[in-house]
Amino acid sequence: MNFNLTNTTGAASAHIKAYEISKVTFEGIELKTGTSKNGRDWKALQLNFKGDGWTFEPMFFCPGEDGENRVTGETDGRKWELPSAMEDLMHNVGHFMHIIAPENFEKLKGKISFELPKEFDKLVEILKKATEKSIGKELFIKTVANNQGFANLPHVVKINSKSGESFLGSNWLSVDGKDLSFTANELKKKAALASMKPSSMKDDDEDDLEDDTIETSGILSIEDL
């Protein structure tokens, strides 16, 4: 067994910080595939961003055959309903496209339709082509934390309890960062993250329910599959 330092760096790689608004450069999108620990195949749309010495690659997973179904439940006597995986994907992709390639976003609105999960690969390919000219574009991105304390995109798709319609409740991507902000609950969790071990952090999909809207479970990580 030969010991040498050839492939060592001497320092851990930098990471994007949770609960920050960070300046990033768009590096393109790609289709990712894999198999979960339960043996289930998955596909995802991966967004690639580069920061100061780090990369951030959030993924949006392809909805399953039941992707149009909403999840409902009741907590302490209060009934709640979460947006479906399809609604979550559509609103987040719409937000991303509106910021990264607004002209192509307007061209695609109302003109494309995909049957998911069967045509997910085709959807990613269209989005990839529509954003190619935006590679290198500088943006600002908002992050929160997952239950391990690592940076993740916030859960922004909500349901209006009166109309029953899903909508984008807040932004996570911006051209100048001016329309990105943190809620009081997010700031509270940021303070908790600074003083607690990552393993003791609650995920951001455990936010308290708001008066008029209910927050979606949002973006998953591979560990959630």
trRosetta pair geometry for C-beta under 8 A, 3 or more apart (Angstrom, degrees):
i j d omega theta_ij theta_ji phi_ij phi_ji
5 8 4.8 -63 -162 33 73 122
9 12 7.9 125 83 -83 125 16
9 13 7.7 43 85 -61 166 72
13 53 7.8 -177 -170 154 69 90
13 54 6.8 118 157 -108 93 83
14 51 8.0 -118 116 89 120 107
14 52 7.3 -64 123 103 157 70
14 53 4.0 55 35 115 146 111
14 54 4.3 -109 102 -58 92 105
15 54 5.4 138 -118 -135 18 145
15 150 7.2 -74 169 -143 145 93
15 151 6.8 175 154 9 101 117
16 20 7.3 -150 174 60 80 124
16 22 5.8 -124 -148 15 104 171
16 51 5.6 117 -89 9 96 153
16 54 5.3 -171 -44 112 68 140
16 56 4.5 12 -13 -76 150 119
16 143 6.2 132 138 -32 117 163
16 151 4.6 -79 99 44 96 167
17 20 4.4 63 86 -9 103 140
17 22 7.1 143 43 -64 83 127
17 143 7.1 154 97 71 48 135
17 151 6.2 115 124 -68 15 124
18 143 5.4 -113 -129 126 46 110
18 144 6.1 15 -167 156 94 25
18 145 3.7 48 -169 -76 153 89
18 149 6.5 -137 7 175 153 54
18 150 6.5 157 -54 162 120 19
18 151 4.3 -159 -76 -87 68 65
18 152 7.2 11 -115 15 104 65
18 190 7.5 -169 119 -114 88 78
18 193 6.3 -119 88 -170 127 168
19 143 6.6 -77 -28 95 22 77
19 144 6.0 45 -72 -127 68 47
19 145 6.3 -29 -28 -28 93 98
19 182 6.8 46 -154 -108 85 144
19 186 6.5 166 -121 167 100 94
19 187 7.7 127 -159 -106 126 40
19 189 7.0 -172 -79 96 134 89
19 190 3.7 163 178 -103 162 107
19 193 6.5 169 4 34 137 148
20 142 7.8 -169 94 -142 37 48
20 143 5.9 6 49 48 70 103
20 151 7.6 -46 33 -110 98 124
21 140 5.6 21 172 174 95 112
21 141 7.2 173 -154 81 55 33
21 142 5.3 -20 -102 -95 78 72
21 177 5.5 107 159 -149 129 111
21 180 5.0 137 -121 110 127 134
22 51 5.6 -18 158 -117 128 137
22 56 7.8 124 80 -25 142 151
22 140 6.9 164 81 -153 32 66
22 141 5.7 -25 62 60 84 84
22 143 6.9 9 6 0 114 114
23 51 6.9 123 84 -133 59 87
23 52 7.7 55 71 -31 96 100
23 138 6.6 0 -175 -173 97 102
23 139 7.6 160 -154 87 54 35
23 140 5.7 -37 -97 -98 54 74
23 177 7.6 -55 -83 -58 76 134
24 49 4.0 3 176 -179 138 120
24 50 6.4 136 -164 65 80 36
24 51 5.1 -52 -104 -77 76 82
24 56 6.6 -68 -117 36 141 123
24 138 7.3 163 87 -152 39 57
24 139 5.6 -25 67 68 87 83
24 140 7.1 134 18 -114 82 22
24 141 5.1 8 6 1 134 118
25 49 6.7 144 68 -162 41 67
25 50 4.8 -26 60 62 97 93
25 51 7.6 172 15 -79 76 35
25 136 6.3 -19 -173 -147 109 33
25 137 7.1 152 -154 76 62 35
25 138 5.5 -34 -97 -96 72 65
25 139 7.6 139 -105 21 23 76
26 48 7.4 93 -171 86 54 68
26 49 6.2 -39 -104 -105 44 74
26 100 6.0 121 -108 -132 159 112
26 131 7.5 -108 161 172 138 115
26 134 5.8 -12 91 132 151 94
26 135 6.0 -126 109 -123 92 40
26 136 6.8 -37 66 26 80 20
26 137 4.7 7 26 56 120 87
26 138 7.8 -139 1 -74 80 19
26 139 6.1 56 -42 2 98 121
27 48 3.9 -78 78 119 104 107
27 49 6.2 175 10 -100 97 18
27 50 5.2 85 -47 -19 127 102
27 55 7.4 -37 16 -137 156 106
27 135 6.4 43 -149 -146 25 92
28 48 5.3 2 66 50 64 122
28 128 7.1 39 -172 -144 93 84
28 131 6.9 146 -132 109 53 110
28 132 7.2 26 -116 -112 100 55
28 135 5.1 4 -61 -101 87 115
29 45 6.3 -4 -175 -176 122 88
29 46 6.4 159 -158 83 67 54
29 47 5.5 -28 -103 -103 92 54
29 48 6.5 -173 -89 8 35 87
29 124 6.9 -143 132 -162 116 86
29 127 6.0 -36 76 119 154 107
29 128 5.3 -132 74 -96 97 75
29 131 6.1 63 4 64 113 143
30 46 5.2 -19 63 61 78 106
30 48 6.9 39 5 -28 100 120
30 124 7.5 39 173 174 23 124
30 128 7.1 65 -91 -103 42 124
31 43 6.5 -19 -170 -167 97 101
31 44 7.6 145 -160 75 52 43
31 45 6.9 -35 -103 -102 57 52
31 46 7.5 154 -115 15 8 91
31 120 8.0 124 -131 131 116 92
31 121 6.1 30 -121 -126 158 70
31 124 4.4 104 -76 123 99 162
31 125 7.6 -16 -38 -54 126 69
31 128 8.0 -65 -29 -49 86 134
32 43 7.1 149 83 -160 52 51
32 44 4.7 -21 65 63 101 94
32 45 7.8 177 21 -88 87 5
32 46 4.7 66 -18 -28 122 124
32 59 6.1 -63 45 -121 139 133
33 41 7.1 -6 -172 -172 97 93
33 42 6.9 170 -151 89 54 52
33 43 5.1 -17 -100 -103 80 72
33 44 7.7 175 -78 20 37 71
34 41 7.5 171 95 -149 33 56
34 42 5.7 -14 65 58 76 92
34 222 7.0 -7 80 -132 152 122
35 39 6.3 -13 179 -145 111 33
35 40 6.9 155 -158 75 65 31
35 41 5.5 -36 -100 -95 74 56
35 42 7.2 154 -102 14 23 80
36 39 6.8 -41 72 29 76 20
36 40 4.5 1 34 54 118 85
36 41 7.8 -128 3 -59 81 11
36 42 6.0 73 -41 -18 96 121
36 222 7.5 -172 -111 -172 77 76
36 225 3.7 -129 -109 127 125 115
37 225 7.2 136 17 92 77 87
38 225 7.2 -139 23 136 103 77
40 225 6.6 -143 71 169 113 106
42 61 6.0 -39 -174 -145 117 113
42 62 7.0 170 -169 40 68 96
42 225 5.8 -77 -42 -130 153 149
43 61 7.2 123 83 -156 47 65
43 62 4.3 24 75 -3 95 134
43 117 7.3 134 43 -166 123 113
43 120 5.4 124 100 112 141 145
43 121 7.3 -78 -165 -66 154 75
44 59 4.0 29 156 179 139 118
44 60 6.2 155 -163 74 85 36
44 61 4.6 -44 -99 -98 96 56
44 62 6.5 -127 -82 -14 41 76
45 59 6.6 151 75 -157 45 66
45 60 4.7 -13 57 59 100 95
45 62 7.7 111 -19 -61 82 74
45 89 8.0 109 22 -149 129 105
45 93 7.3 31 86 -94 164 111
45 120 8.0 -131 -49 -178 94 98
45 123 7.6 -71 -74 110 127 105
45 124 5.2 -165 -103 -104 92 102
45 127 7.0 17 -143 69 132 154
46 57 5.4 5 -174 180 110 97
46 58 7.4 166 -148 90 61 36
46 59 4.7 -29 -95 -98 73 88
47 57 6.8 174 78 -151 51 48
47 58 5.5 -4 50 63 104 83
47 59 7.5 -174 15 -86 71 38
47 60 7.8 49 -17 -6 102 98
47 96 6.7 -123 -96 -139 144 143
48 55 6.9 -24 -162 -169 82 112
48 56 8.0 143 -158 80 37 52
48 57 5.5 -1 -105 -109 63 88
49 55 6.8 148 83 -163 52 62
49 56 4.5 -17 68 62 107 95
49 57 7.3 -167 29 -73 69 46
49 139 7.6 -86 -127 60 121 112
49 141 6.3 5 -155 -21 173 155
50 54 7.6 166 -157 92 54 43
50 55 5.4 -30 -104 -106 66 75
50 56 7.8 -171 -79 20 20 73
51 54 4.9 -7 61 64 105 86
51 55 7.2 179 19 -90 77 23
51 56 6.4 51 -16 -13 113 107
56 141 7.0 -170 87 90 155 157
56 143 7.6 -112 -143 -78 147 134
56 151 6.8 -59 -125 105 117 133
58 152 7.0 111 -111 -154 110 57
58 153 4.9 55 -133 -23 159 116
58 219 6.2 -12 -173 -176 112 159
59 219 7.3 138 76 -168 52 111
59 221 8.0 104 49 -122 106 45
59 222 7.8 46 50 -52 145 83
60 88 7.8 -171 -150 124 107 94
60 89 5.5 126 167 -122 124 82
60 92 5.9 176 -101 95 142 139
60 93 6.9 -147 81 -61 169 90
60 219 6.4 -78 -96 -119 67 98
61 85 7.5 -55 86 -163 94 122
61 89 8.0 -104 72 -85 48 115
61 220 5.7 -18 -2 49 133 116
61 225 7.8 164 -111 -84 155 111
62 67 7.9 -74 153 -86 57 149
62 89 7.9 50 -123 -103 33 154
62 116 6.3 -156 -166 -164 90 114
62 117 4.9 85 155 -130 119 103
62 120 4.2 -6 -119 -120 131 158
63 66 8.0 -124 169 80 95 42
63 67 2.4 79 160 -130 123 143
63 68 7.4 89 155 -42 149 52
63 84 7.3 42 -131 149 141 95
63 85 3.8 149 -111 108 100 118
63 86 4.8 -28 -37 -66 169 71
63 89 6.1 -112 -33 -10 106 141
63 116 5.5 76 55 127 99 129
63 117 6.3 -150 80 -70 60 90
64 67 5.3 158 53 -52 46 89
64 85 7.1 61 20 56 71 159
64 117 6.3 -21 -129 -36 28 134
65 117 6.8 -72 -64 7 55 109
66 69 4.7 -24 171 12 91 125
67 84 6.2 100 158 161 53 109
67 85 4.3 -85 -147 71 82 112
67 86 4.5 102 138 -46 101 93
67 89 7.9 -7 -178 5 127 132
67 116 6.3 -47 60 109 157 113
67 117 7.0 127 -19 -50 141 89
68 84 5.2 20 -163 174 26 165
68 85 8.0 -74 -54 51 24 78
68 86 5.0 -5 -89 13 60 143
69 84 5.7 134 69 -117 26 114
70 81 5.4 27 150 -177 133 99
70 82 6.0 171 -168 75 84 55
70 83 6.4 -69 -118 -147 99 17
70 84 4.9 -83 -74 -59 61 81
70 87 7.8 13 -87 11 93 137
70 159 7.7 56 -140 -73 141 151
71 81 7.2 157 84 -155 47 52
71 82 4.5 -1 59 47 96 113
71 84 7.9 138 -10 -99 70 53
71 217 7.3 26 40 -19 143 127
72 79 7.0 0 -175 -174 101 95
72 80 6.9 172 -151 91 58 49
72 81 4.8 -17 -102 -102 84 78
72 82 7.5 -158 -74 16 39 71
73 79 7.4 175 98 -149 33 58
73 80 5.8 -14 65 60 76 90
74 77 6.8 -6 174 -134 108 10
74 78 6.6 163 -157 78 70 34
74 79 4.9 -34 -98 -96 87 60
74 80 7.0 157 -97 14 33 75
75 78 5.7 -27 69 61 71 88
75 80 6.4 4 11 0 103 124
75 209 7.5 157 60 -19 130 131
78 209 6.7 -162 122 55 141 156
80 209 6.0 -123 -99 -103 130 142
80 214 4.9 151 -158 -132 97 146
81 159 5.7 -56 93 69 98 163
81 214 6.0 124 60 62 56 153
82 159 7.2 -174 -141 -8 18 126
82 214 6.5 -109 -86 126 52 116
82 215 7.8 -9 -121 104 87 40
82 216 5.1 107 -166 -128 92 59
82 217 5.6 32 -167 -18 151 89
83 87 4.0 -116 -179 90 109 131
83 88 5.3 138 106 -56 118 80
83 91 7.7 -26 171 7 163 136
83 157 4.8 -74 37 131 159 116
83 158 7.1 -161 -31 -148 120 6
83 159 5.6 175 -62 -53 81 98
83 166 4.4 85 -113 -119 119 133
83 216 4.3 -41 37 -92 104 121
84 87 4.7 99 53 6 78 100
84 88 6.9 -138 96 -5 42 88
84 166 7.8 -99 25 -51 74 155
85 88 5.6 -53 -147 37 32 115
85 89 6.3 33 155 -19 65 106
86 89 5.8 -55 -147 37 30 110
86 90 6.2 27 157 -18 65 109
86 116 6.8 162 -110 66 101 133
87 90 5.9 -56 -143 38 29 110
87 91 6.3 21 163 -12 65 109
87 157 6.2 149 128 173 92 141
87 166 4.3 47 -175 72 137 172
87 216 7.6 -158 96 -97 106 144
88 91 6.4 -61 -146 39 23 103
88 92 6.2 14 161 -10 62 115
88 157 4.8 -162 -114 39 64 157
88 216 5.3 168 -94 165 111 158
88 217 7.7 -51 -87 60 154 72
88 218 6.6 179 -149 -118 131 29
88 219 7.8 -179 164 -66 124 53
89 92 6.2 -67 -146 43 24 105
89 93 6.0 19 163 -14 66 113
89 116 7.9 -42 82 55 160 179
90 93 6.1 -59 -141 40 24 106
90 94 6.1 27 158 -21 62 111
91 94 5.6 -55 -146 37 28 115
91 95 6.4 31 155 -20 63 105
91 156 7.5 -147 126 97 122 93
91 157 4.6 130 65 -103 146 112
91 166 6.6 -118 -45 137 138 110
91 167 7.0 139 -120 -172 138 22
91 168 4.7 175 -177 -68 114 89
92 95 5.7 -51 -147 34 32 112
92 96 6.3 33 154 -18 64 106
92 153 7.8 84 -142 134 128 150
92 156 7.2 123 -91 56 86 107
92 157 6.7 -74 -44 -46 88 117
92 168 7.8 147 -73 -106 44 107
92 219 7.5 112 -113 -68 164 102
93 96 5.6 -53 -146 39 33 113
93 97 6.1 29 157 -16 67 109
93 127 7.0 -83 -158 -107 115 143
94 97 5.9 -57 -142 40 27 107
94 98 6.2 33 157 -25 63 108
94 105 7.3 101 -154 -156 59 117
94 168 7.3 -130 81 -47 113 136
95 98 5.8 -54 -147 32 27 114
95 99 6.7 14 159 -8 62 108
95 156 7.5 26 -38 91 169 144
95 168 5.5 143 -67 -127 120 151
95 171 6.6 178 -161 -127 125 71
95 172 7.2 71 134 37 143 84
95 173 6.5 132 141 38 99 108
96 99 6.3 -71 -157 41 27 101
96 100 5.8 -1 164 0 69 120
96 173 6.1 71 -109 24 58 157
97 100 6.1 -64 -125 50 27 96
97 101 5.8 -48 -161 57 67 87
97 102 7.7 127 142 -91 64 35
97 104 7.0 -105 -170 93 103 91
97 105 4.0 140 137 -98 103 106
97 108 7.1 -71 177 52 154 137
97 127 7.1 -101 -84 -135 112 98
97 130 7.0 2 -134 120 110 134
97 131 7.5 -111 -116 -72 73 109
98 102 5.7 37 -166 -105 47 78
98 105 5.0 151 -84 179 48 172
99 102 7.2 30 -94 -60 9 89
99 139 6.6 80 151 -133 121 134
99 171 8.0 113 -63 -157 135 116
99 173 4.6 -174 58 116 166 112
99 174 6.5 -102 -131 -100 136 21
99 175 6.3 -162 -157 -48 90 79
100 131 5.5 6 132 -130 128 113
100 134 4.9 108 170 141 85 161
100 137 6.6 146 -146 68 71 147
100 139 7.3 -43 -92 -66 75 149
100 173 7.4 -25 -45 150 88 147
101 104 4.2 -11 142 40 117 114
101 105 5.9 144 95 -31 73 87
101 130 5.6 162 98 147 158 86
101 131 5.0 -135 -25 -102 137 67
101 133 7.3 101 -114 64 116 92
101 134 4.9 -116 -70 -36 93 141
102 105 5.3 -52 -143 31 32 119
102 106 6.6 31 160 -18 65 101
103 106 6.1 -55 -157 33 31 107
103 107 6.7 29 147 -17 63 107
104 107 5.3 -52 -147 37 40 115
104 108 6.1 33 156 -17 70 108
104 130 4.2 160 155 -165 145 100
104 131 7.4 -145 68 -66 151 53
105 108 6.0 -62 -147 39 27 105
105 109 6.5 39 154 -36 64 101
105 130 7.8 113 -62 163 51 133
106 109 5.8 -40 -145 16 32 117
107 111 6.8 -52 154 34 56 147
108 111 5.8 -124 -155 56 31 102
108 112 5.1 -25 -165 8 87 122
108 126 7.5 124 -123 152 131 121
108 130 6.5 -8 -48 -114 138 155
112 126 6.5 143 -144 162 157 163
114 119 4.2 -144 -166 97 96 124
114 120 7.3 118 150 -81 136 35
114 122 6.1 179 -125 84 122 108
114 123 4.6 -64 -28 -70 175 107
115 118 5.1 -4 106 52 99 112
115 119 5.0 87 55 6 67 117
116 119 6.3 -89 -77 55 53 75
116 120 5.4 73 -127 -69 93 86
116 123 7.2 -7 -79 -21 106 147
117 120 5.2 -19 -163 -29 66 121
119 122 4.4 -41 -174 39 87 122
119 123 6.1 99 126 -28 83 91
120 123 5.5 -51 -151 32 36 115
120 124 6.5 34 154 -17 68 102
121 124 5.9 -55 -152 36 31 109
121 125 6.4 32 151 -20 65 108
122 125 5.6 -54 -147 36 32 114
122 126 6.5 33 155 -19 65 104
123 126 5.9 -57 -151 35 29 109
123 127 6.4 24 154 -13 65 109
124 127 5.8 -59 -147 41 32 110
124 128 6.1 39 153 -27 66 107
125 128 5.5 -50 -145 32 30 116
125 129 6.6 27 157 -15 63 104
126 129 6.0 -57 -152 37 30 107
126 130 6.2 26 153 -18 65 112
127 130 5.5 -58 -142 40 32 112
127 131 6.2 10 163 -5 66 114
128 131 6.5 -74 -147 45 23 96
128 132 6.7 49 154 -58 62 90
129 132 5.9 -25 -149 -15 33 117
131 134 4.9 -61 -166 41 69 117
131 135 7.3 96 139 -48 80 74
132 135 6.1 -26 -169 -13 41 111
134 137 4.6 -33 -177 -10 78 135
139 173 6.0 -2 165 -168 136 91
139 174 6.6 146 -173 76 87 40
139 175 6.2 -63 -122 -109 76 36
140 173 7.4 148 81 -158 53 45
140 174 4.7 -25 65 68 100 94
140 175 7.5 11 18 94 91 10
140 176 6.7 -10 4 126 128 14
140 177 3.4 16 47 -76 175 92
140 180 6.0 -136 118 6 117 148
141 153 8.0 -70 -179 -104 108 88
141 172 6.4 22 -160 154 71 78
141 173 5.6 -10 -107 -104 75 69
141 174 7.7 180 -77 25 34 72
141 180 7.9 157 -170 -113 12 158
142 153 7.8 80 88 -141 72 64
142 154 6.2 -22 115 -4 109 119
142 171 7.2 108 11 112 133 69
142 172 4.6 -118 56 -143 98 63
142 173 7.5 -122 16 -56 82 35
142 174 7.8 55 -24 -1 98 107
142 180 4.6 -172 -56 -162 120 122
142 181 8.0 -35 -107 26 145 17
142 182 7.6 178 -157 -72 123 77
143 151 4.1 -5 176 -160 146 103
143 152 6.5 122 -161 54 89 27
143 153 6.7 -70 -117 -90 64 37
143 154 7.4 168 -154 -35 23 80
143 172 7.8 80 -72 -161 39 107
144 151 7.6 129 70 -149 27 56
144 152 6.0 -40 72 69 74 80
144 153 7.4 29 26 148 87 16
144 154 4.6 90 -11 -86 123 81
144 186 6.0 -94 -111 -137 111 110
144 189 7.2 30 -163 95 101 139
144 204 4.7 39 131 -59 145 157
145 148 7.9 -137 175 69 93 49
145 149 5.3 -18 -168 -143 130 34
145 150 6.5 128 -149 60 77 24
145 151 6.6 -53 -99 -94 59 34
145 152 6.4 85 -158 21 15 95
145 189 6.8 -155 37 145 113 117
145 193 5.6 146 -21 -96 163 143
145 198 8.0 -134 -179 -137 131 88
145 201 6.0 -46 119 158 133 154
145 203 7.9 -134 109 -129 70 49
145 204 6.7 131 63 -38 56 108
146 149 7.3 -53 68 13 63 18
146 150 5.5 -11 38 60 103 79
146 151 7.9 18 -2 91 86 11
146 152 4.4 86 -46 -24 92 142
146 203 5.7 -9 -164 -122 54 94
146 204 7.5 -78 -100 7 37 92
146 221 6.0 21 -121 -27 161 138
147 201 5.8 -178 -150 93 47 87
147 202 6.5 -35 -113 -168 92 22
147 203 3.9 -49 -54 -60 96 90
148 198 5.2 25 171 158 49 121
148 199 7.2 2 -128 -86 58 52
148 201 7.4 -29 67 55 2 117
149 193 5.8 142 -136 -145 95 104
149 197 7.9 -107 -45 153 147 43
149 198 2.9 -95 0 -126 136 100
149 199 7.8 -50 -16 -32 115 35
149 201 5.1 130 -73 10 80 148
150 198 7.4 43 -32 -149 66 137
152 204 7.4 -164 77 20 119 125
152 219 6.4 -171 176 81 105 119
152 221 7.0 -82 -109 -60 128 110
153 156 7.9 -67 153 -9 97 106
153 172 5.3 63 -157 174 96 162
153 218 7.3 -161 97 178 88 119
153 219 5.1 63 61 10 107 150
154 170 7.1 -26 100 81 140 117
154 172 5.4 -174 37 -90 95 120
154 186 7.4 -27 -111 -104 130 136
154 204 6.3 -90 -134 135 69 157
154 218 7.1 -101 149 -132 37 151
155 204 5.9 176 7 112 105 105
155 205 5.4 89 -32 -91 159 80
155 207 7.7 -157 60 6 122 125
155 215 5.4 91 113 169 116 109
155 216 5.3 -151 -179 75 108 76
155 217 6.6 -118 -129 140 142 14
155 218 2.8 -103 -105 -57 95 134
155 219 7.0 -150 -87 10 72 70
156 168 5.8 18 134 -158 109 72
156 169 5.2 -155 -175 51 67 85
156 170 5.0 -120 -136 57 108 73
156 171 7.3 90 -143 -77 156 10
156 172 6.0 -137 -33 -29 144 107
156 216 7.8 -16 63 38 29 109
156 218 7.3 86 8 -110 52 109
157 166 5.9 12 178 -177 100 110
157 167 7.4 169 -151 85 63 26
157 168 6.3 -41 -99 -100 64 52
157 169 6.9 162 -117 0 11 94
157 215 7.8 108 76 -160 47 57
157 216 4.3 8 78 2 92 143
157 218 7.0 159 30 -94 92 66
158 166 6.9 165 88 -150 33 65
158 167 6.2 -27 65 63 80 73
158 168 7.9 93 21 -152 81 10
158 169 4.2 58 0 -51 124 126
158 210 7.9 -13 -145 40 143 127
158 213 4.0 28 164 175 135 126
158 214 6.2 154 -158 69 83 39
158 215 5.4 -42 -99 -99 92 48
158 216 6.5 -132 -82 -19 39 84
159 164 6.7 -14 -177 -157 106 36
159 165 7.1 169 -149 88 66 26
159 166 5.3 -39 -93 -93 71 66
159 167 7.8 128 -106 17 27 72
159 213 6.3 153 70 -153 42 74
159 214 5.2 -12 50 51 97 93
159 216 7.7 106 -21 -63 87 84
160 163 4.5 21 95 41 127 94
160 164 6.7 -47 77 3 79 16
160 165 5.4 8 34 55 112 75
160 166 7.9 -161 5 -86 75 19
160 167 6.5 36 -30 9 102 119
160 212 6.4 -17 -144 157 71 92
160 213 5.8 -39 -96 -96 45 86
161 164 7.7 28 -158 -73 20 49
161 212 5.8 -149 27 -170 103 42
161 213 6.4 -150 -18 -90 88 28
161 214 6.5 93 -68 -18 97 96
162 212 6.8 -29 -11 -154 104 90
166 216 7.9 45 -142 -61 115 124
168 171 7.6 49 156 -79 119 56
169 213 6.3 145 -101 141 129 163
169 215 7.2 -73 16 -107 160 82
170 181 7.7 -103 -161 57 127 78
170 183 7.9 -124 -51 -47 165 104
171 174 5.9 78 139 -63 137 97
171 179 5.4 45 36 121 151 103
171 180 5.8 -99 94 -89 104 71
172 180 7.2 73 -135 -122 25 109
174 177 5.1 143 90 -79 129 28
174 178 6.8 -165 171 37 144 54
174 179 5.3 172 -114 55 132 87
174 180 4.9 -126 -6 -34 140 108
176 179 7.9 77 66 5 84 81
177 180 5.3 -61 -158 30 57 118
182 186 4.1 -129 -168 91 96 126
182 187 5.1 118 122 -56 126 83
182 190 7.1 -2 -169 -24 159 136
183 186 4.6 98 51 5 76 102
183 187 7.1 -140 94 -3 41 85
184 187 5.7 -54 -149 37 32 111
184 188 6.4 38 150 -23 64 104
185 188 5.5 -51 -151 32 33 116
185 189 6.6 30 151 -16 64 104
185 207 5.6 85 139 -139 155 104
185 208 6.6 -152 -105 25 144 96
186 189 5.7 -54 -149 38 34 109
186 190 6.4 42 149 -26 65 101
186 204 7.4 24 -106 -129 86 121
187 190 5.4 -45 -147 29 35 117
187 191 6.7 36 153 -17 63 100
188 191 5.9 -54 -156 34 32 110
188 192 6.5 31 147 -19 64 107
189 192 5.3 -51 -145 37 38 115
189 193 6.2 46 153 -27 67 101
189 201 7.3 82 -165 -155 97 104
189 202 7.5 -100 -122 62 116 88
189 204 6.9 116 142 -95 176 87
190 193 5.7 -50 -150 29 31 114
190 194 6.8 30 152 -20 61 103
191 194 5.8 -55 -156 31 34 112
191 195 6.8 4 156 2 65 112
192 195 6.3 -78 -150 49 31 94
192 196 5.3 -7 169 8 75 125
192 201 6.7 134 119 -115 111 85
193 196 6.6 -67 -115 50 21 90
193 198 7.5 32 -147 -100 84 64
193 201 5.9 30 -98 -100 80 134
196 200 4.8 -105 169 77 119 119
196 201 6.2 144 96 -66 123 76
197 200 5.0 82 65 6 84 105
197 201 7.9 -135 99 -23 48 82
198 201 5.7 -42 -159 5 43 118
202 206 4.6 -84 165 59 119 143
203 206 5.6 104 69 -6 70 102
204 207 6.1 14 -179 -42 62 101
204 218 7.3 -8 91 32 101 157
205 215 7.0 -159 -139 115 60 111
205 216 7.6 -59 -128 116 104 46
205 217 4.7 41 -148 -141 145 56
205 218 5.6 -148 -83 24 108 108
207 215 5.5 28 60 37 124 152
209 214 5.6 -18 -138 -114 101 79
209 215 7.5 -152 -115 12 56 85
210 213 5.0 10 71 58 120 76
210 214 7.2 -160 41 -81 79 35
210 215 7.3 86 1 -33 104 93
215 218 7.5 -11 159 -42 96 105
217 220 7.7 21 130 -68 105 86
220 224 4.2 -121 -163 68 104 141
220 225 6.9 105 145 -57 136 74
221 224 5.3 107 56 -5 65 101
222 225 5.8 -41 -166 7 48 116
